[in-house]
Amino acid sequence: MKAALIILALIVVVGLLAWLLDKIFYRRLMVKEGGSCDEEATAAEEEETECCGMHAVCEKDLLSPVSDEYEYYDDEELDAYRGRGAESYTDEEVEQFRDVLLTLRPDDVAGWSRSMQLRGIELPTEVREELLMIVGEQRDKRQ
């Protein structure tokens, strides 16, 4: 019993020493490189909050925009639908969105979705579901 307690105490002490040495050397390294630990932690947190559009979380939010810049994908006519709700489109208008989606290259779909969000155009529900399926398939192919 005494031997087990001694071994446990040694493991705890070695663990604490390893943790302290890591912190000390990490801080020295950061100071030598001219950065600070807080800056790197903040940068890592910001990096995690950005979304490339290929994650399940982003799919839930319809591929969250990463930047304020957008480009047109030969779909300037869709700007006429800016500000409309997803359920307010007629069947002909839904087909217009679907035509654009189905003519995109698969690797352009995420960018098109971000472009639509930035332009204030809400996709029809049916087209949004198709878009999420395409993005899901692209993600599965990459894995």
C-alpha positions in Angstrom: 0.0 0.0 0.0 2.8 2.3 0.9 4.6 1.6 -2.4 1.4 2.5 -4.4 1.1 5.8 -2.6 4.8 6.6 -3.3 4.4 5.7 -7.0 1.2 7.9 -7.2 3.0 10.8 -5.6 6.0 10.4 -8.0 3.6 10.4 -11.0 1.9 13.6 -9.8 5.2 15.3 -9.1 6.6 14.3 -12.5 3.4 15.5 -14.2 3.5 18.9 -12.5 7.2 19.3 -13.4 6.5 18.5 -17.0 3.6 21.0 -17.1 5.7 23.7 -15.5 8.6 23.2 -17.8 6.4 23.2 -20.9 4.8 26.5 -19.8 8.2 28.1 -19.0 9.8 27.0 -22.3 6.7 27.9 -24.3 6.7 31.4 -22.9 10.4 31.9 -23.6 9.9 30.7 -27.1 7.1 33.1 -27.6 9.1 36.0 -26.2 12.1 35.2 -28.5 9.7 35.1 -31.5 8.3 38.5 -30.6 4.8 37.2 -29.9 2.8 36.6 -26.8 0.9 33.6 -25.6 -2.3 35.6 -25.4 -2.1 36.7 -29.1 -1.5 33.1 -30.3 -4.5 31.8 -28.2 -6.7 34.6 -29.6 -5.6 33.8 -33.1 -6.3 30.1 -32.6 -9.8 30.9 -31.3 -10.5 33.2 -34.3 -9.3 30.6 -36.7 -11.7 28.0 -35.1 -14.7 30.4 -35.4 -14.2 30.9 -39.2 -15.9 28.5 -41.4 -14.9 27.2 -44.8 -18.4 26.0 -45.6 -17.6 22.3 -45.5 -18.5 21.4 -41.9 -21.7 20.1 -40.5 -22.0 23.2 -38.3 -21.7 25.5 -41.3 -24.3 23.5 -43.2 -26.7 24.1 -40.4 -26.2 27.9 -40.9 -26.2 27.6 -44.6 -22.5 27.8 -45.1 -21.6 30.9 -43.1 -19.7 33.6 -45.0 -16.0 33.9 -44.2 -15.5 37.3 -45.7 -17.5 40.3 -47.0 -16.5 39.8 -50.6 -18.7 37.9 -53.0 -18.6 37.0 -56.6 -21.2 36.3 -59.2 -21.6 32.9 -60.7 -23.4 33.9 -63.8 -26.5 34.5 -61.6 -27.0 38.3 -61.6 -30.7 37.8 -62.3 -31.1 36.3 -58.8 -30.4 39.7 -57.3 -34.1 40.5 -58.0 -35.0 38.1 -55.2 -33.0 40.0 -52.5 -34.9 40.2 -49.3 -37.5 37.5 -50.0 -38.3 34.7 -47.7 -37.5 31.0 -48.5 -41.2 30.1 -48.7 -42.3 33.0 -50.9 -41.0 31.7 -54.2 -43.1 30.4 -57.0 -42.3 27.1 -58.7 -40.8 28.9 -61.7 -38.6 31.0 -59.4 -37.5 27.8 -57.6 -36.5 26.3 -60.9 -34.5 29.4 -61.7 -32.4 28.9 -58.5 -32.1 25.1 -59.2 -30.9 25.7 -62.7 -28.1 27.9 -61.4 -27.2 25.4 -58.7 -27.1 22.4 -61.0 -24.9 24.2 -63.6 -22.3 25.0 -61.0 -19.1 23.0 -60.7 -19.3 21.0 -57.4 -16.4 22.9 -55.9 -18.1 26.2 -56.6 -21.3 25.3 -54.7 -20.0 26.5 -51.3 -18.8 29.8 -52.7 -22.1 30.3 -54.5 -23.9 29.8 -51.2 -21.8 32.3 -49.4 -22.2 34.7 -52.3 -26.0 34.4 -52.0 -25.9 35.0 -48.3 -23.7 38.1 -48.7 -26.0 39.5 -51.4 -29.0 39.1 -49.1 -30.7 36.4 -51.2 -32.4 33.6 -49.2 -32.5 30.3 -51.1 -35.8 28.5 -51.6 -36.1 25.6 -49.1 -36.0 22.9 -51.7 -32.9 24.4 -53.3 -31.2 24.8 -50.0 -31.8 21.1 -49.2 -30.2 20.1 -52.5 -27.3 22.4 -51.9 -26.6 20.8 -48.5 -26.7 17.4 -50.1 -24.2 18.4 -52.7 -21.9 20.0 -50.1 -22.2 16.8 -48.0 -21.3 14.7 -50.9 -18.2 16.9 -51.6 -17.2 16.6 -48.0 -17.5 12.8 -48.1 -15.4 12.6 -51.2 -12.6 14.6 -49.5 -12.5 12.3 -46.5 
